[in-house]
Structures are given as C-alpha cells and as structure tokens.
Amino acid sequence: MSKVVTNIIVLLGLATVAFAGYYLYTKKTETVLKFTTTPSDIQNLVSQTQVFIERDRILKNVKINVSFFSDRKLLSLQDYRTEIIKAPVGRSNPFEEPELTIESVN
C-alpha cells in the first residue's frame, strides 16, 4: 500500500477510537436513575410486591420429608463407583526436551 492509503487508514482508525471513547464517556454521565411516581407505577409496584410476599409465604411453608434417605431399600443399594487414580499431568518444565522411554511388552 502507498503511504497515503496507510495514513488515511490510520487517521480513520484514530477517529473511530476517539468517537467511541467520546460516546462511552457521554453515556456514562447520562446514566441516572429516574424514579416516576405515577399512580399506575405505584399500583404495579404494590401488586408485584404482593406476589413476591405470597410466594415467600408459600416457600416458607414447604416441608421436605427426608425419611426417604433412611429407607432400608435405599441403604441396601450397592456402590459401583470406580476408584480414580491421580496421575501427574504435564511436565514440571514444558520447555525441557521430553524423555523418550521405550517399554517392552511381554
């Protein structure tokens, strides 16, 4: 590319970065919480709060029966887990030449 095209691309890139920075800076200062107190907004807030309180009351009344975990049938089940053997992963120095070992199979 010629120097003129390179200079134009660099200037356009700088202008784009400058515009993006200015845009983000002005957006940061515009973010202000605005509270409206119209009667419909207050009524909506009250109804949502009532729903939240009702759900909280329902959840507080939930009783969980944990006697299932002491059931004879559950306790008689066999455990089929396999032991996972921890093996070293990787090398202590990744830039070191790897050791080549040849194992014979009998």
C-alpha positions as CSV (number, residue, x, y, z in Angstrom):
1,M,0.0,0.0,0.0
2,S,1.1,3.5,-0.6
3,K,1.8,5.9,2.3
4,V,-1.3,8.0,1.5
5,V,-3.6,5.0,1.9
6,T,-1.8,3.9,5.1
7,N,-2.1,7.4,6.5
8,I,-5.8,7.6,5.7
9,I,-6.5,4.2,7.3
10,V,-4.6,5.2,10.4
11,L,-6.5,8.5,10.7
12,L,-9.8,6.8,10.2
13,G,-8.9,4.3,12.9
14,L,-7.9,7.0,15.3
15,A,-11.1,8.9,14.5
16,T,-13.2,5.8,15.2
17,V,-11.4,5.1,18.5
18,A,-11.9,8.8,19.5
19,F,-15.6,8.8,18.6
20,A,-16.1,5.5,20.5
21,G,-14.3,6.9,23.6
22,Y,-16.4,10.1,23.5
23,Y,-19.6,8.2,23.0
24,L,-18.9,5.9,26.0
25,Y,-17.8,8.9,28.1
26,T,-21.0,10.8,27.5
27,K,-23.2,7.6,28.0
28,K,-21.5,7.2,31.4
29,T,-22.6,10.6,32.6
30,E,-26.1,10.2,31.2
31,T,-26.9,7.1,33.4
32,V,-29.0,8.5,36.2
33,L,-31.8,6.6,38.0
34,K,-35.1,8.3,37.4
35,F,-38.0,7.4,39.7
36,T,-41.5,8.0,38.5
37,T,-44.3,8.2,41.0
38,T,-47.4,8.0,38.8
39,P,-50.3,6.1,40.4
40,S,-50.1,3.3,37.8
41,D,-46.4,2.8,38.5
42,I,-47.1,2.6,42.3
43,Q,-50.0,0.2,41.8
44,N,-47.8,-2.0,39.6
45,L,-45.1,-2.0,42.3
46,V,-47.6,-2.9,45.0
47,S,-49.0,-5.8,43.0
48,Q,-45.6,-7.2,42.2
49,T,-44.7,-6.9,45.9
50,Q,-47.8,-8.7,46.9
51,V,-46.9,-11.6,44.5
52,F,-43.4,-11.7,46.0
53,I,-44.7,-11.9,49.6
54,E,-47.2,-14.6,48.7
55,R,-44.5,-16.7,47.0
56,D,-42.3,-16.2,50.0
57,R,-45.1,-17.4,52.3
58,I,-45.7,-20.5,50.2
59,L,-42.0,-21.3,50.2
60,K,-41.7,-20.9,53.9
61,N,-44.5,-23.5,54.4
62,V,-42.7,-26.1,52.3
63,K,-41.8,-29.2,54.4
64,I,-39.3,-31.7,53.0
65,N,-39.6,-35.3,54.1
66,V,-36.1,-36.6,54.5
67,S,-37.1,-40.0,55.8
68,F,-36.5,-41.3,52.2
69,F,-32.8,-41.2,52.9
70,S,-33.1,-43.7,55.8
71,D,-35.2,-46.1,53.9
72,R,-34.0,-49.8,54.1
73,K,-34.2,-50.2,50.3
74,L,-32.1,-47.1,49.6
75,L,-29.5,-48.1,52.1
76,S,-29.2,-51.6,50.6
77,L,-28.2,-50.4,47.2
78,Q,-24.6,-51.3,46.1
79,D,-22.0,-48.7,45.3
80,Y,-20.5,-49.3,41.8
81,R,-18.0,-46.4,41.8
82,T,-14.5,-47.0,40.5
83,E,-11.5,-45.5,42.2
84,I,-9.9,-42.7,40.1
85,I,-6.1,-42.9,40.4
86,K,-4.5,-39.5,40.4
87,A,-1.7,-39.3,37.8
88,P,0.6,-36.4,37.2
89,V,-0.4,-34.2,34.3
90,G,2.1,-32.4,32.1
91,R,5.7,-31.7,32.9
92,S,7.3,-29.5,35.5
93,N,9.2,-27.6,32.8
94,P,7.3,-27.6,29.4
95,F,10.3,-26.3,27.6
96,E,12.5,-29.2,28.5
97,E,13.1,-31.9,26.0
98,P,10.8,-34.9,26.7
99,E,12.4,-38.1,27.9
100,L,11.9,-40.9,25.5
101,T,11.4,-44.3,27.1
102,I,10.7,-47.5,25.4
103,E,8.8,-50.0,27.4
104,S,8.8,-53.6,26.3
105,V,5.6,-55.5,26.3
106,N,5.8,-59.1,27.4
